Amino acid sequence: MQVLEITNSSAIVKISFTETQVGVAYTYNPEQFYLFDCDNPDEVKEKVQSADSVGKLISTLKKNGKLKIVL
């Protein structure tokens, strides 16, 4: 698992990546990752690294179905 520390976001502290999932840790509970199934975590990682707003990007990816919450 690879973890990116997000320093330029007021909503997201860190994001983890595995072969099939993306984990998002929010500022209100920075030690808990919310897991999402993802077909292409490497693509998401590239987008996160170049995003102006990581929170907005994650929200968009959730809305368009690229990130599917693991229940």
DODRENFI-494963 format. One record per residue: residue number from 1; x negated, y negated, z of N, C-alpha, C in turn. Coordinates in pm, 1 decimal. Example, Ala and Ser with C-alpha at 12.3 -4.5 7.8 and 13.67 -1.06 7.14 Angstrom:
// DODRENFI-494963
{seq = 1, n.u = -1319.0, n.v = 569.0, n.w = 780.0, ca.u = -1230.0, ca.v = 450.0, ca.w = 780.0, c.u = -1320.0, c.v = 330.0, c.w = 780.0};
{seq = 2, n.u = -1285.0, n.v = 225.0, n.w = 708.0, ca.u = -1367.0, ca.v = 106.0, ca.w = 714.0, c.u = -1290.0, c.v = -3.0, c.w = 787.0};
//
This chain:
// DODRENFI-494963
{seq = 1, n.u = -85.2, n.v = 117.3, n.w = 0.0, ca.u = 0.0, ca.v = 0.0, ca.w = 0.0, c.u = -89.8, c.v = -123.6, c.w = 0.0};
{seq = 2, n.u = -53.9, n.v = -218.0, n.w = -83.4, ca.u = -125.0, ca.v = -345.3, ca.w = -88.1, c.u = -32.4, c.v = -453.6, c.w = -33.7};
{seq = 3, n.u = -87.5, n.v = -544.0, n.w = 47.7, ca.u = -8.0, ca.v = -650.4, ca.w = 108.2, c.u = -66.1, c.v = -785.8, c.w = 68.1};
{seq = 4, n.u = 21.7, n.v = -873.8, n.w = 20.4, ca.u = -17.1, ca.v = -1011.2, ca.w = -9.9, c.u = 35.3, c.v = -1102.2, c.w = 100.4};
{seq = 5, n.u = -52.3, n.v = -1181.9, n.w = 158.1, ca.u = -10.5, ca.v = -1284.2, ca.w = 254.2, c.u = 37.0, c.v = -1404.9, c.w = 173.5};
{seq = 6, n.u = 155.1, n.v = -1454.8, n.w = 205.0, ca.u = 211.7, ca.v = -1568.6, ca.w = 133.3, c.u = 198.1, c.v = -1691.4, c.w = 222.2};
{seq = 7, n.u = 113.1, n.v = -1784.8, n.w = 182.2, ca.u = 86.4, ca.v = -1901.9, ca.w = 266.0, c.u = 162.7, c.v = -2026.9, c.w = 221.9};
{seq = 8, n.u = 219.2, n.v = -2024.5, n.w = 103.0, ca.u = 285.5, ca.v = -2144.3, ca.w = 51.1, c.u = 437.8, c.v = -2131.2, c.w = 47.9};
{seq = 9, n.u = 493.9, n.v = -2049.5, n.w = 135.5, ca.u = 639.0, ca.v = -2029.7, ca.w = 138.8, c.u = 691.4, c.v = -2052.3, c.w = 280.0};
{seq = 10, n.u = 804.1, n.v = -2119.0, n.w = 288.6, ca.u = 866.8, ca.v = -2138.6, ca.w = 419.7, c.u = 960.5, c.v = -2023.5, c.w = 454.5};
{seq = 11, n.u = 985.5, n.v = -1934.0, n.w = 359.9, ca.u = 1079.2, ca.v = -1823.8, ca.w = 382.8, c.u = 1012.0, c.v = -1687.8, c.w = 394.7};
{seq = 12, n.u = 902.3, n.v = -1667.1, n.w = 321.9, ca.u = 840.7, ca.v = -1535.0, ca.w = 312.4, c.u = 697.6, c.v = -1539.7, c.w = 363.2};
{seq = 13, n.u = 661.7, n.v = -1443.5, n.w = 448.9, ca.u = 528.1, ca.v = -1438.4, ca.w = 509.3, c.u = 435.0, c.v = -1346.1, c.w = 431.6};
{seq = 14, n.u = 486.9, n.v = -1228.9, n.w = 392.3, ca.u = 403.8, ca.v = -1134.6, ca.w = 319.1, c.u = 490.2, c.v = -1042.3, c.w = 235.3};
{seq = 15, n.u = 425.8, n.v = -984.1, n.w = 133.0, ca.u = 493.1, ca.v = -892.1, ca.w = 43.0, c.u = 402.0, c.v = -771.5, c.w = 24.3};
{seq = 16, n.u = 459.9, n.v = -652.3, n.w = 36.8, ca.u = 383.0, ca.v = -529.6, ca.w = 17.6, c.u = 425.6, c.v = -462.2, c.w = -112.8};
{seq = 17, n.u = 332.0, n.v = -384.9, n.w = -167.6, ca.u = 357.7, ca.v = -317.0, ca.w = -294.5, c.u = 312.3, c.v = -171.9, c.w = -285.1};
{seq = 18, n.u = 398.9, n.v = -79.8, n.w = -327.9, ca.u = 361.5, ca.v = 59.7, ca.w = -346.4, c.u = 391.3, c.v = 93.4, c.w = -493.1};
{seq = 19, n.u = 381.9, n.v = 219.5, n.w = -527.9, ca.u = 407.4, ca.v = 258.7, ca.w = -667.2, c.u = 552.9, c.v = 240.0, c.w = -708.6};
{seq = 20, n.u = 644.6, n.v = 246.4, n.w = -611.3, ca.u = 787.5, ca.v = 240.7, ca.w = -645.8, c.u = 867.0, c.v = 138.0, c.w = -566.1};
{seq = 21, n.u = 801.3, n.v = 69.3, n.w = -471.2, ca.u = 875.3, ca.v = -23.5, ca.w = -385.6, c.u = 798.7, c.v = -153.0, c.w = -362.6};
{seq = 22, n.u = 878.6, n.v = -254.5, n.w = -330.7, ca.u = 826.5, ca.v = -384.4, ca.w = -288.5, c.u = 887.1, c.v = -411.2, c.w = -151.2};
{seq = 23, n.u = 804.1, n.v = -453.3, n.w = -55.8, ca.u = 851.1, ca.v = -487.7, ca.w = 78.2, c.u = 835.3, c.v = -636.1, c.w = 100.6};
{seq = 24, n.u = 936.3, n.v = -699.6, n.w = 158.2, ca.u = 933.3, ca.v = -843.3, ca.w = 182.9, c.u = 949.3, c.v = -868.3, c.w = 332.9};
{seq = 25, n.u = 856.3, n.v = -945.2, n.w = 390.8, ca.u = 864.5, ca.v = -984.3, ca.w = 531.6, c.u = 895.8, c.v = -1133.5, c.w = 536.8};
{seq = 26, n.u = 1005.3, n.v = -1167.3, n.w = 600.9, ca.u = 1051.0, ca.v = -1306.8, ca.w = 609.0, c.u = 996.7, c.v = -1373.5, c.w = 734.7};
{seq = 27, n.u = 994.7, n.v = -1505.7, n.w = 734.8, ca.u = 936.0, ca.v = -1581.3, ca.w = 845.7, c.u = 1010.0, c.v = -1557.8, c.w = 977.5};
{seq = 28, n.u = 1140.0, n.v = -1529.6, n.w = 973.4, ca.u = 1214.8, ca.v = -1512.2, ca.w = 1098.1, c.u = 1183.5, c.v = -1379.6, c.w = 1167.1};
{seq = 29, n.u = 1123.1, n.v = -1284.1, n.w = 1096.0, ca.u = 1084.5, ca.v = -1156.7, ca.w = 1154.9, c.u = 964.0, c.v = -1103.0, c.w = 1076.2};
{seq = 30, n.u = 847.7, n.v = -1164.7, n.w = 1093.6, ca.u = 733.2, ca.v = -1137.7, ca.w = 1007.1, c.u = 673.9, c.v = -997.0, c.w = 1016.1};
{seq = 31, n.u = 710.0, n.v = -920.5, n.w = 1117.0, ca.u = 655.1, ca.v = -785.2, ca.w = 1128.6, c.u = 743.5, c.v = -679.0, c.w = 1063.8};
{seq = 32, n.u = 862.9, n.v = -716.9, n.w = 1018.5, ca.u = 954.1, ca.v = -620.8, ca.w = 957.2, c.u = 959.7, c.v = -643.0, c.w = 806.3};
{seq = 33, n.u = 929.3, n.v = -538.2, n.w = 731.5, ca.u = 941.4, ca.v = -543.5, ca.w = 586.4, c.u = 1079.3, c.v = -491.8, c.w = 545.2};
{seq = 34, n.u = 1146.3, n.v = -566.0, n.w = 459.0, ca.u = 1269.9, ca.v = -520.4, ca.w = 396.8, c.u = 1229.0, c.v = -458.1, c.w = 264.6};
{seq = 35, n.u = 1263.4, n.v = -330.6, n.w = 244.7, ca.u = 1215.0, ca.v = -256.0, ca.w = 129.3, c.u = 1313.6, c.v = -259.8, c.w = 13.5};
{seq = 36, n.u = 1256.4, n.v = -272.3, n.w = -105.4, ca.u = 1334.1, ca.v = -275.3, ca.w = -228.8, c.u = 1273.9, c.v = -176.0, c.w = -326.7};
{seq = 37, n.u = 1359.8, n.v = -94.4, n.w = -390.2, ca.u = 1314.4, ca.v = -9.5, ca.w = -499.3, c.u = 1286.9, c.v = -99.9, c.w = -619.2};
{seq = 38, n.u = 1183.4, n.v = -63.6, n.w = -694.4, ca.u = 1142.1, ca.v = -147.2, ca.w = -806.4, c.u = 1080.8, c.v = -58.0, c.w = -913.9};
{seq = 39, n.u = 1120.7, n.v = -79.3, n.w = -1039.0, ca.u = 1066.8, ca.v = 0.0, ca.w = -1149.5, c.u = 923.1, c.v = -37.6, c.w = -1183.1};
{seq = 40, n.u = 885.8, n.v = -164.5, n.w = -1159.5, ca.u = 752.3, ca.v = -210.4, ca.w = -1197.4, c.u = 694.9, c.v = -306.8, c.w = -1092.7};
{seq = 41, n.u = 648.4, n.v = -255.5, n.w = -979.5, ca.u = 592.6, ca.v = -341.9, ca.w = -875.1, c.u = 473.8, c.v = -426.9, c.w = -921.9};
{seq = 42, n.u = 394.3, n.v = -376.2, n.w = -1017.3, ca.u = 280.6, ca.v = -454.0, ca.w = -1066.5, c.u = 326.8, c.v = -582.3, c.w = -1136.2};
{seq = 43, n.u = 436.4, n.v = -573.4, n.w = -1209.5, ca.u = 492.9, ca.v = -692.1, ca.w = -1275.2, c.u = 539.9, c.v = -793.5, c.w = -1170.7};
{seq = 44, n.u = 604.7, n.v = -744.3, n.w = -1066.5, ca.u = 651.2, ca.v = -832.5, ca.w = -959.2, c.u = 531.3, c.v = -899.1, c.w = -891.8};
{seq = 45, n.u = 426.2, n.v = -822.5, n.w = -867.1, ca.u = 305.7, ca.v = -877.5, ca.w = -803.8, c.u = 246.7, c.v = -991.0, c.w = -887.3};
{seq = 46, n.u = 237.8, n.v = -971.7, n.w = -1017.7, ca.u = 186.5, ca.v = -1076.9, ca.w = -1106.3, c.u = 272.4, c.v = -1202.2, c.w = -1098.7};
{seq = 47, n.u = 404.5, n.v = -1183.5, n.w = -1097.3, ca.u = 495.8, ca.v = -1297.8, ca.w = -1089.6, c.u = 481.2, c.v = -1370.1, c.w = -956.2};
{seq = 48, n.u = 466.3, n.v = -1294.0, n.w = -847.0, ca.u = 449.9, ca.v = -1354.5, ca.w = -714.2, c.u = 322.6, c.v = -1438.5, c.w = -709.1};
{seq = 49, n.u = 215.6, n.v = -1386.5, n.w = -767.0, ca.u = 87.8, ca.v = -1456.7, ca.w = -762.0, c.u = 88.4, c.v = -1587.2, c.w = -841.1};
{seq = 50, n.u = 177.5, n.v = -1598.9, n.w = -938.8, ca.u = 181.0, ca.v = -1720.5, ca.w = -1020.0, c.u = 303.6, c.v = -1807.9, c.w = -994.3};
{seq = 51, n.u = 388.4, n.v = -1767.5, n.w = -900.5, ca.u = 514.3, ca.v = -1839.3, ca.w = -876.5, c.u = 492.7, c.v = -1969.6, c.w = -800.9};
{seq = 52, n.u = 568.7, n.v = -2071.5, n.w = -840.1, ca.u = 570.8, ca.v = -2197.1, ca.w = -764.6, c.u = 648.8, c.v = -2178.7, c.w = -634.8};
{seq = 53, n.u = 757.7, n.v = -2102.1, n.w = -642.4, ca.u = 840.9, ca.v = -2075.2, ca.w = -525.5, c.u = 862.6, c.v = -1924.9, c.w = -513.7};
{seq = 54, n.u = 793.6, n.v = -1863.5, n.w = -418.5, ca.u = 804.1, ca.v = -1718.5, ca.w = -400.0, c.u = 944.1, c.v = -1680.6, c.w = -352.8};
{seq = 55, n.u = 1001.5, n.v = -1759.5, n.w = -263.6, ca.u = 1136.1, ca.v = -1731.4, ca.w = -214.1, c.u = 1238.7, c.v = -1732.2, c.w = -325.7};
{seq = 56, n.u = 1228.8, n.v = -1830.4, n.w = -412.7, ca.u = 1321.5, ca.v = -1841.1, ca.w = -525.9, c.u = 1302.6, c.v = -1723.0, c.w = -621.4};
{seq = 57, n.u = 1176.8, n.v = -1684.5, n.w = -644.9, ca.u = 1148.1, ca.v = -1570.8, ca.w = -731.6, c.u = 1209.0, c.v = -1442.8, c.w = -675.5};
{seq = 58, n.u = 1187.2, n.v = -1414.7, n.w = -548.3, ca.u = 1240.7, ca.v = -1292.8, ca.w = -486.4, c.u = 1393.0, c.v = -1293.5, c.w = -493.3};
{seq = 59, n.u = 1453.6, n.v = -1406.6, n.w = -466.9, ca.u = 1598.9, ca.v = -1418.0, ca.w = -474.1, c.u = 1649.0, c.v = -1387.7, c.w = -615.3};
{seq = 60, n.u = 1581.5, n.v = -1440.9, n.w = -715.7, ca.u = 1619.2, ca.v = -1416.5, ca.w = -854.9, c.u = 1603.2, c.v = -1269.2, c.w = -891.3};
{seq = 61, n.u = 1492.9, n.v = -1208.7, n.w = -849.3, ca.u = 1470.0, ca.v = -1067.0, ca.w = -879.4, c.u = 1575.6, c.v = -977.6, c.w = -813.5};
{seq = 62, n.u = 1620.4, n.v = -1015.5, n.w = -694.0, ca.u = 1726.6, ca.v = -940.7, ca.w = -627.2, c.u = 1858.3, c.v = -955.7, c.w = -702.9};
{seq = 63, n.u = 1887.8, n.v = -1078.2, n.w = -744.6, ca.u = 2014.5, ca.v = -1104.5, ca.w = -813.9, c.u = 2021.1, c.v = -1033.3, c.w = -948.9};
{seq = 64, n.u = 1909.2, n.v = -1028.0, n.w = -1022.6, ca.u = 1913.9, ca.v = -967.3, ca.w = -1155.5, c.u = 1886.8, c.v = -817.1, c.w = -1153.8};
{seq = 65, n.u = 1875.7, n.v = -758.4, n.w = -1034.8, ca.u = 1865.7, ca.v = -614.4, ca.w = -1022.8, c.u = 1725.0, c.v = -556.2, c.w = -1035.0};
{seq = 66, n.u = 1621.8, n.v = -640.0, n.w = -1046.8, ca.u = 1484.5, ca.v = -590.0, ca.w = -1054.4, c.u = 1440.2, c.v = -534.1, c.w = -918.6};
{seq = 67, n.u = 1493.4, n.v = -591.1, n.w = -809.3, ca.u = 1468.3, ca.v = -541.8, ca.w = -674.9, c.u = 1599.8, c.v = -492.0, c.w = -617.4};
{seq = 68, n.u = 1603.8, n.v = -363.4, n.w = -581.1, ca.u = 1725.6, ca.v = -302.4, ca.w = -526.7, c.u = 1700.0, c.v = -261.4, c.w = -382.8};
{seq = 69, n.u = 1776.6, n.v = -316.4, n.w = -290.8, ca.u = 1757.3, ca.v = -293.3, ca.w = -147.6, c.u = 1765.2, c.v = -143.3, c.w = -114.4};
{seq = 70, n.u = 1674.7, n.v = -98.5, n.w = -29.0, ca.u = 1675.6, ca.v = 38.4, ca.w = 20.0, c.u = 1754.5, c.v = 38.7, c.w = 149.9};
{seq = 71, n.u = 1863.1, n.v = 111.6, n.w = 152.3, ca.u = 1948.6, ca.v = 115.3, ca.w = 271.9, c.u = 1909.2, c.v = 226.1, c.w = 365.1};
//
